[in-house]
Amino acid sequence: MRADDASLSALMSKAQAGDREAYRAVLEHSRDWLVRFYRGRIDPAGADDLVQETLMSIHAKRATYDPSRPFLPWLAAIARYRWVDRLRRTYRRSETELDETLAEGDHEADVVARISIDRMLARLSEGQGEAIRLVKIEGLTIAEASRRTGQSESLVKVNIHRGLRKLAEHVESE
């Protein structure tokens, strides 16, 4: 079977109706798509884990799929959110103070994740990138981000929304 959007939409619709074979096929095609999606976005050592996490999210969210809408954008949205969550965890972990007793290790994954975040945010306006970094990555509240940036709370929200939409459009176009 060819894994185009229409075929995957039909398979997911059957899977929601209880067809186990259709569900297995959806997960297999989704896994293949996810491997391609994460290649180059995350270090190879973490990509396999991220594919598995995303497949679990698909399983957990399968009831939210609307068969009247295309499947691949739904899959891409889940993949993007899993990827951003992974980058956020890596970014936050890299911001913690190092214990002097820790041995030096390979920090390639953290560096790659940080570079990926910086590259993605560089595609946005300064206000959008800063709002997303403060709220979505550093975990500040909208009010805290507003005070730190000098933007109104409404503008922070708008910048986050528009910035995430712009990032989503870029990710889906790749």
N, C-alpha and C positions, 0 to 999 in steps of 0.2 A: 504494500500500500504506500502511496505517496503521501508524505506528511505535510500537506498544504493546509491552510487555515480552514477551508471548508470541510476537509476530511477530519481534521482534529475536532472541529466543532461538532460534527455528527457523532464522532466517537465519544466525546465527552457527554453529549446528550444521552447516548445509550448507556454510558457508565452511570450517569445519575439515575437512570431507570433500573439499575441493578445488573447490567451486563458486565460480568467479571472480565471477560476476554477484551471487551472494548476498553475497560479501565486499565488493564494491563498494557494494552497497546498505547493508550494515551500517556501513561507513565514512561514507557520506553521511548516514545518519540519526544516527550518532554525532557527526559534525561539527556538525550542526544542534543537537543536544542540548548539546554542549559550548559552543557560542556562547552559548546561553541560560544555561548554568551559570556561565560566567565573567563574563557581563555584570553589572556592579555589584560584582564581587569584585576586579577588577583593572582597571587603566587600559586604555582602549580600544586604545592603541598597542601594548601588550604582549599583549593578549588573543588576537590572531590568531596570534602566535608560540606562545603557550601551547596553543592549539587544535592547532596542527601538532605540537608536542612530544608532546601527549597522544595524538594519532592514531598517532604513531610508537611510543609505549609500548604502545598497543593492539595494533599490528602485532607488536611484539616479544613481547608476553605472550599472544597469541591462543591458544596451546596450553594455557594455564592455565585457560581458561574451561571450566567444567563445564556441559554442556548441560542437566543435570537441575536446575540452579539458575537463578534469574532473571538476566537480562542486565543490566538497568539498575543494580542495586546493584553489580555487578562494574564496570561503566563508571564509576559514581559514585566508587567507591574509587580507581580509577586517576586520575580527574580530580582528586580531592581530594589525592592524593599529589603529583601534578604541581604543583598550585596551592600546596601547602605548600612544596614544593621551591623554587618561584619566589619565594615570600615570604621563605623562608630566605635565598636568594641575595641578594635585594634588601636584607633586613635586615642581613646581614653586610656587604654592600658599603657601606651607609650608616654602619656603625660604624667604617670605616677612617678614618685621619687624612687630612685634606685637604691636598693640596699647595698651597702658597700661590700657585703660578704658574697654577693652574687658573682658568679664567674662570668667572664665575658663570653658571649655567645653570638650566634648568627642572628642579626637583626634585619635580615633582608626582607622578611615578610612585613615588618612594621614600616620599613622605609618605602617599600612598594605601595603599601596601603596609603601612606601619607602623601606620596607623590600622586597617586590616583585621585585622592580627595582634592589636593591642591589643583591638579589639572582640570578636574571637573568644575570646581568652583571658579577657576580663572575664566571660564566661558561665560560667566554671569557678570552682571553689573556689580560694582563694589558693594552697594547696599544689599543686593540680593545675596551675594556670597557671604557677607558678614552676618546677615540675619540667619542664614541657614547654619553657618558654622557655630554661632552662639547658641541657638535654640536646639537645633537637631543634632549637633555633634557634641557641644560642650554641656548641653542639658540645662541651660538657663531658661527661666520663664520668659514669657513675652514681655512682661513688665521690666525684668532685669535687663533684657536685651535692649529694650527701648531706652532705658537710662544710660546704658553703656554706649549706644550708638548715637544717641540724640535724635533718633527717629521716633515718631509717635507710635503707640502700640498698634494702631491700625496699619501704619506703613510697614511695620515689622511683619505683621501677618500677611499683607499684600506681597511684600518682597519674598517671603518664604514660599507662598503659594505660586507666584510667578516663576521664581527660581527653580522650584521643584518641577514645575510643568516644563520649563525650558530644558532641564536636565533629562526629563523623561522623553521629551521629543528627540533629543540628541541620542540617547541610549537606544531608542526604538529605531532610529534611522541607521544605526550601525549594523 
